[in-house]
Amino acid sequence: MKFNETLKDITLYEAGKPIELVVREFGIDPKDVVKLASNENPLGTSPAVANVISEHASKAHLYPDDSMYALKDGLAKKFGISDSEVIIGAGSDQILEFIARSLLSPQDSVLMTKITFAMYEIYAKQMGAKIIRTPSYVHKADEFIEAYNKYKSKIIYLCIPNNPIGDCMTKAEALKVIDAVERDTLVVVDGAYMEYASFKDKACEITPQEILKYPNVIYLGTFSKAYGLGGMRVGYGIANEALIRQISKMRPPFNITSLSLAAAIAALREDEFIARSLALHAEQLIRYEEFAIKNSISFIPSYTNFITYLFDEPLNSTEITDALLKQGVIIRNLASYGLNAIRITIGTAKQNDRFFDSFLPLLKRL
Ligand SMILES: *Cc1c(COP(=O)(O)O)cnc(C)c1O
């Protein structure tokens, strides 16, 4: 069979390993597996939201409300915008896909940092577009502007804060990029971890409302991280109505399940749960920073719910990830990004104890 040429150049997305795999491969009891690999909320799903999901189980035979009015309206009220400025996707991932399909063709290029969320590249390559990267792996406005002036890329991806690095471009720097590009270039502000960044430093916070004054910017948010609903697959995009109308042409009908919709609507009322999640995170993140300093490990100050540890030889991220996996501790190896580094999602105090207890002997062995 002859597949599209564009597929040649695409490597499969490597997701965080599931708990089931560790149970199967190493015979570890599921309750002893600690998963700190996919940036999920360690407090789980808020009990009130879990109840709403169960209540909706008996209505699973009905198609969901395809207008998604209640969720759009909830988001519109939360952000002080209009519901016509919102699009809902099966995760914000799906909105990234709608964007690439709406805008890109093989003559186009897209621009992103050297190391950032892998799906930007995958969706762009599916459309045959060329990938341009800034020289640094943290976001630098001047590098974006210089590359933009040279390549005139059709889409610019700003991952604020950045996965899998953890750095955060300030709002002032992001606006510098936005102001420097022409109106026929789309700037994607991916705020998958914005709740964490704005909790830590207001200089990093970009609100959907303030980007609406730019006709060529879209803000992406998700229920998968701070909101604790990764398994429900709900994300949103916010942009001016004309842009939303265009990318909505790529949306299949009923792209979100009725259970996911109900869960996301309920999650918007969970301010207390989010506050508790952010407070736990801030308190536990410090432990990872202190551990790194004490053991002379370099790390990137994190504005997200994970931390990236960078190793020097002879420490090797692949060996460390594998050794931890055998003990039932799942983290993310960043070797596929060309880094001798690991990314650890900040867990509960108990989960983090497990990580430190398993990791420390690996450092000492050398
Ligand atoms: C997790 C993540 C997303 C989207 O996740 P969904 O579960 O598809 O909503 C988008 N961007 C970044 C940078 C992420 O880390």
PDBQT file of the ligand as one rigid body, heavy atoms in Angstrom, charges set to zero:
ROOT
HETATM    1  C1  LIG A 401      -1.206  17.884  28.182  1.00  0.00    +0.000 C 
HETATM    2  C2  LIG A 401      -0.960  18.936  27.176  1.00  0.00    +0.000 A 
HETATM    3  C3  LIG A 401      -1.902  19.330  26.217  1.00  0.00    +0.000 A 
HETATM    4  C4  LIG A 401      -3.228  18.755  25.962  1.00  0.00    +0.000 C 
HETATM    5  O1  LIG A 401      -3.694  17.759  26.654  1.00  0.00    +0.000 OA
HETATM    6  P1  LIG A 401      -5.164  17.225  26.373  1.00  0.00    +0.000 P 
HETATM    7  O2  LIG A 401      -5.248  16.130  27.360  1.00  0.00    +0.000 OA
HETATM    8  O3  LIG A 401      -5.225  16.784  24.964  1.00  0.00    +0.000 OA
HETATM    9  O4  LIG A 401      -6.090  18.371  26.648  1.00  0.00    +0.000 OA
HETATM   10  C5  LIG A 401      -1.608  20.368  25.357  1.00  0.00    +0.000 A 
HETATM   11  N1  LIG A 401      -0.447  20.988  25.421  1.00  0.00    +0.000 NA
HETATM   12  C6  LIG A 401       0.480  20.646  26.312  1.00  0.00    +0.000 A 
HETATM   13  C7  LIG A 401       1.742  21.407  26.334  1.00  0.00    +0.000 C 
HETATM   14  C8  LIG A 401       0.277  19.611  27.203  1.00  0.00    +0.000 A 
HETATM   15  O5  LIG A 401       1.231  19.265  28.053  1.00  0.00    +0.000 OA
ENDROOT
TORSDOF 0
